[in-house]
Every structure is written in structure tokens, then in C-alpha cells.
Amino acid sequence: MHRRLFLQSGLAATLVAQGLLPRRAFAATTLEVGSARLDMVSDGNLVLPFDTTLEQLPAEFLAELRDRYGLTGEQVTPPCNHTLLRDGDRTVLFDVGAGFDFMPSAGMLPDTLDEMGVAPEEITHLVITHAHPDHIWGLLDDFDEPFLPNAQIIMGRAEWDYWMDPNTIDTIGAERQSFAVGAARRLEVIADQVMLIEDGAEVVPGVLAVASPGHTPGHMSYQVQLGGQGVLVTGDAIGNGHVAFERPEFESAADQDPQMGAASRAALLDRITADDLLVAGFHVHDGGLGRVEKLSGGGYRFNPEV
């Protein structure tokens, strides 16, 4: 079976660095197997305070991370990597980005798709990992109309039920109340397009749902089979690319249930390494697509597939 994987971002990254090309205007990495094509495409990046994302780590490990990744400031800027699968008459997008009103550094997915020649009307399926703003606030355009008018929208039932429950705003905590309001408003608009699924469901041919709760109560990852190669789209179950592989047991405050999030992360990493899957990580550096190596001393290493 012929498989080729190539990096498209080399020239683009140079142009970005020179200020000649917006960061949104390229797919980072492309995998082709037979007639199927999988692209990692950018919605931009988040800008988050360092002290709320990494400061809980042991001081020695934190200093090592700062040195290795050049994290010198008081902010981190995790990328937002979407997975786009095209196979025959199906065009499947995983998550739909931050939209126009969440964060100025994100919300670039519409322009990225346009640069790739993919119109919103051509998306046949939208597969949602979870309903945080950087993953679903792009459901609506700036006229509050569905951004993907022809797509069947696929979402885990537990995740849907959680965000559509009117009590969630009272239980989620003050710092995430805007997440609850924003999710419910957008999901109500696209409700007629939604198909709810359970763990293990084949959501489209060759794409299986893999429950990975913790980051949110109903977070779902998805295993994509491209010929003999599997790819696990992990959403935020494997979240911070600086930490999640080396310290999967780290209970992150970014997860709504940190203990459950750590357990899901460990299970996914075991699955990835046992089955030799590629990982497609939403907030993972270097384009987000790569292989995971289990280290003899504990933890894992992400190796970008370039």
C-alpha cells in the first residue's frame, strides 16, 4: 500500500516568520493513504497565562520545560490544530474552531479552509470532541447562521446532555460560566443537524468514537482508519503538548475533572503505542500529527511525523 506523508509548512513557516503570510493560510501536515487525505489545519492559537496552565508543575521540571521550549514569558500560545479528512464523497472536519468572538489569535479556520479551496458547504460531517469555546464557537458565523450548513454534526450524547443542561451554568464554576452560556446558545441553533453517538460508535465509515472523559464530562476522541494506518484524533484529552506526553499522570487544572482526565490520557497513550497509531493533537506543537514513543524511564515522547 502506498503511503506518503509530507510537510507542507516549511516554506509557509518561513514566510510567516518574515511577516509575509498570515499563520492561518496553510495546512501544517498532510497524510495521504490511497484515495484518502488527512490534513492538519490551523485555527490560529490561544494566548493563555502561564501561571494557570503550567505553574502547578514541580519547579525543576518547569525550569526544564521553559529552557527546552523557550517559554520565557508569562504566557503560553498553544496551537489549535484541526483534522480534516477527505475520502471519496466525504469531507469530515473534527471540531470547528473558536469563531470570530472568542480570542483574537484564534478563529482563523474559515480563512485556512478558503486557502485550501474547501468551502464550508462542502463539509459533509463535523465531528465534535467537546464543547469548549476553541472547539465549537465557530459553529456560527458572524450573522449567527450555521457556518457548515450542509454538515451532519456528530457529538457524544453525554457531552451534548451536559452542555444543554440548564443546571450546568450553576455547577461548572464561575470561571467557566461563559463556556456554558456560549455552548448552549450555539448548540441550540444547530440542533437539527446533530446526531448523538455513544462510545464505540462508527460515526462515519472508518471513524470510531473513543470515550475520553475528564477534560469535559463527555469528551470524545476518534480513531480514524486510513488503510493500514490508524490515527487517533485526541481533542484535548491529550492537551498541553509540553507536558501531556512526558507527565501524563499530571492532573491539570485545565481539565474539569483532573483525576479522570489523567486516567483518560494514560489510556489513550497506551492505546496509541500498543496499536502504533499516529496521534492528531489539537494543542500539540509541530503541526500536531506524529508518533508517540514510550520511554523506558516512564512517560512518552511525541515525534512529529514530518
C-alpha positions in Angstrom: 0.0 0.0 0.0 1.4 3.4 -1.0 1.5 6.0 1.8 3.2 9.3 1.7 3.5 11.9 4.4 5.0 15.2 3.7 5.3 18.5 5.5 3.7 21.5 3.7 4.6 24.1 6.3 8.3 24.6 5.7 8.1 27.4 3.2 4.9 28.8 4.8 6.6 28.9 8.2 9.5 30.9 6.7 7.0 33.4 5.2 5.1 33.7 8.4 8.4 34.5 10.3 9.1 37.2 7.7 5.6 38.6 8.1 4.7 37.8 4.5 2.0 35.2 5.1 -0.7 35.0 7.8 -0.3 32.0 10.1 -3.7 30.7 9.1 -3.0 30.2 5.4 -1.6 26.7 5.3 -2.2 23.1 6.3 0.6 22.1 8.7 0.9 18.4 7.8 -0.8 16.1 5.2 -1.1 12.3 5.3 -2.3 10.5 2.1 -3.2 6.8 2.0 -4.7 5.6 -1.3 -7.6 8.0 -2.1 -7.9 9.3 1.4 -6.2 12.5 2.6 -5.9 13.8 6.1 -4.8 17.4 6.7 -3.9 19.2 10.0 -5.2 22.7 9.5 -4.8 25.7 11.7 -7.4 27.9 13.6 -4.5 30.0 14.9 -3.5 29.7 18.6 -4.6 30.6 22.1 -2.9 33.0 24.4 -3.1 31.8 28.0 -1.5 32.9 31.3 1.5 30.7 32.2 0.6 30.5 35.8 -2.8 28.9 35.2 -1.5 26.3 32.8 1.9 25.1 33.9 2.8 26.6 37.2 1.5 23.7 39.2 4.4 21.5 37.9 7.4 20.7 40.1 9.9 23.6 39.9 12.8 21.5 38.4 10.6 20.1 35.6 9.1 23.5 35.0 12.5 25.1 34.6 13.5 22.3 32.2 10.3 22.9 30.1 11.0 26.6 30.0 14.5 26.0 28.7 13.6 23.3 26.2 10.7 25.1 24.6 11.9 28.7 25.1 9.0 29.6 27.4 10.4 32.8 28.6 7.3 35.0 29.1 4.3 34.9 31.3 2.0 33.5 28.5 1.8 30.3 26.5 0.5 30.1 23.0 -0.8 26.6 22.3 -1.7 26.0 18.6 -5.2 25.0 17.5 -4.8 22.1 15.0 -7.9 20.8 13.3 -8.1 17.5 11.5 -9.7 17.5 8.0 -10.4 14.1 6.4 -11.3 13.8 2.7 -12.2 10.4 1.4 -14.4 9.9 -1.7 -17.5 11.9 -1.3 -16.9 12.6 2.4 -15.3 15.7 3.8 -15.0 15.4 7.6 -13.9 18.2 9.9 -13.0 17.5 13.5 -14.1 20.4 15.6 -14.9 23.8 14.1 -12.7 26.3 15.9 -13.1 29.4 18.1 -15.2 31.5 15.7 -14.9 35.3 15.5 -15.6 36.3 19.1 -13.5 34.2 21.4 -9.9 35.2 21.1 -8.2 37.5 18.5 -5.4 35.0 17.9 -7.8 32.2 17.0 -10.8 31.9 14.8 -8.8 31.6 11.6 -10.2 28.2 10.4 -12.6 29.7 7.8 -9.6 31.5 6.1 -7.4 28.4 6.3 -10.1 26.3 4.6 -10.6 29.0 2.0 -6.8 29.0 1.2 -7.1 25.2 0.8 -10.1 25.6 -1.6 -12.5 23.9 0.8 -15.9 25.7 1.0 -18.0 25.4 4.2 -20.8 24.0 2.1 -18.6 21.1 1.1 -18.1 19.8 4.6 -20.3 16.7 4.9 -19.6 15.8 8.5 -18.5 17.8 11.6 -17.2 15.6 14.4 -17.0 17.3 17.8 -14.6 16.2 20.5 -16.1 18.5 23.2 -17.9 21.8 23.5 -15.2 24.2 24.8 -15.1 27.6 23.0 -12.0 26.9 20.9 -13.6 23.8 19.5 -17.3 24.8 18.9 -17.8 28.6 19.0 -17.1 28.5 15.2 -20.4 26.7 14.7 -22.0 30.0 13.9 -20.8 32.7 11.5 -20.9 36.4 12.4 -24.6 36.5 11.3 -25.4 33.7 13.8 -26.1 31.3 10.9 -24.6 27.8 10.8 -21.1 28.0 9.4 -21.4 24.5 8.0 -25.0 24.4 6.6 -24.8 21.0 5.0 -22.8 19.1 7.6 -24.2 16.3 9.8 -22.8 17.3 13.2 -21.7 14.3 15.3 -21.3 14.6 19.1 -21.2 12.4 22.1 -24.5 12.1 23.9 -23.0 12.7 27.3 -21.3 15.9 26.1 -24.4 17.2 24.5 -26.5 16.5 27.6 -24.0 18.2 29.8 -23.9 21.5 27.9 -27.6 21.6 27.2 -28.5 21.0 30.9 -29.7 24.4 32.3 -28.1 23.5 35.6 -24.6 23.3 34.2 -24.1 27.1 34.5 -24.6 26.8 38.2 -22.3 23.8 38.7 -19.4 24.5 36.3 -17.7 27.2 38.3 -17.6 30.9 37.8 -14.5 30.9 35.6 -16.2 28.6 33.1 -19.8 30.0 33.1 -19.3 31.9 29.9 -18.3 28.5 28.3 -21.7 27.1 29.3 -23.7 30.1 28.0 -21.8 30.1 24.8 -22.1 26.4 24.2 -25.8 26.2 24.8 -26.5 29.2 22.6 -24.7 27.7 19.6 -25.8 24.1 20.1 -29.4 25.2 20.1 -29.0 26.8 16.7 -27.6 23.7 15.0 -29.7 21.1 17.0 -31.5 19.9 13.8 -28.1 18.9 12.3 -26.9 16.9 15.2 -26.5 13.1 15.5 -25.7 11.9 19.1 -23.4 8.9 19.5 -22.0 6.7 22.2 -18.6 5.2 22.9 -17.5 2.7 20.2 -19.9 4.0 17.5 -18.7 4.1 13.9 -19.6 7.7 13.3 -18.7 7.6 9.6 -17.1 4.7 7.8 -13.6 4.2 9.3 -14.0 6.6 12.2 -14.7 5.1 15.7 -15.7 7.1 18.8 -13.4 6.6 21.8 -14.7 7.9 25.1 -12.1 10.0 26.9 -13.9 12.0 29.7 -12.2 14.3 32.2 -11.3 17.4 30.2 -15.1 17.7 29.9 -17.6 15.2 31.2 -18.4 13.7 27.8 -15.1 14.3 25.9 -14.8 12.0 22.9 -11.7 11.1 20.9 -11.9 9.4 17.5 -9.9 6.7 15.8 -9.6 7.2 12.0 -8.5 4.2 9.9 -6.7 5.1 6.7 -5.9 1.8 5.1 -3.5 0.0 7.4 -2.7 3.2 9.4 -4.7 4.4 12.3 -4.8 8.0 13.6 -6.2 8.9 16.9 -7.8 12.4 17.0 -7.5 13.3 20.7 -9.1 16.7 21.0 -8.0 18.0 24.4 -7.7 14.6 26.1 -4.0 14.9 25.3 -3.9 18.6 25.8 -0.8 20.6 26.6 1.9 19.3 24.2 4.6 20.5 26.6 3.5 18.2 29.4 0.9 15.6 28.4 3.4 13.1 26.9 6.2 13.4 29.5 3.9 13.6 32.5 0.6 12.0 31.6 -0.2 11.5 35.2 -0.1 15.3 35.8 -3.6 16.4 37.0 -4.2 19.5 35.0 -6.4 22.4 36.2 -7.4 22.7 32.5 -9.4 19.5 32.9 -12.8 19.8 34.6 -12.1 16.5 36.4 -8.3 16.4 36.6 -8.1 12.9 38.0 -10.4 11.5 35.3 -8.5 13.5 32.7 -5.2 11.9 33.7 -6.8 8.4 33.6 -8.2 9.0 30.1 -4.8 10.4 28.9 -3.0 7.3 30.2 -5.5 5.0 28.5 -5.2 6.9 25.2 -1.4 6.8 25.3 -1.4 3.1 26.0 -3.7 2.6 23.0 -1.6 4.8 20.7 1.6 3.0 21.5 0.1 -0.5 21.6 -1.6 -0.2 18.2 1.1 2.0 16.6 -1.3 4.8 15.9 -0.5 8.3 14.8 -1.8 11.0 17.1 -3.6 14.1 15.9 -3.3 16.5 18.8 -5.3 19.7 18.9 -2.9 21.7 21.1 0.3 19.7 20.2 3.2 21.5 18.6 4.9 20.9 15.2 1.6 20.6 13.3 0.0 18.1 15.8 0.5 14.9 13.8 3.1 12.4 14.9 4.0 9.2 16.6 4.3 8.5 20.3 7.3 6.7 21.8 7.0 5.0 25.2 10.1 5.8 27.2 11.9 3.2 29.3 12.1 5.6 32.3 8.4 6.4 32.2 6.4 8.8 30.2 6.2 9.3 26.4 7.8 11.3 23.7 5.9 12.9 20.8 7.8 12.6 17.5 6.3 14.9 14.8 5.7 13.0 11.6 7.5 15.2 9.1 
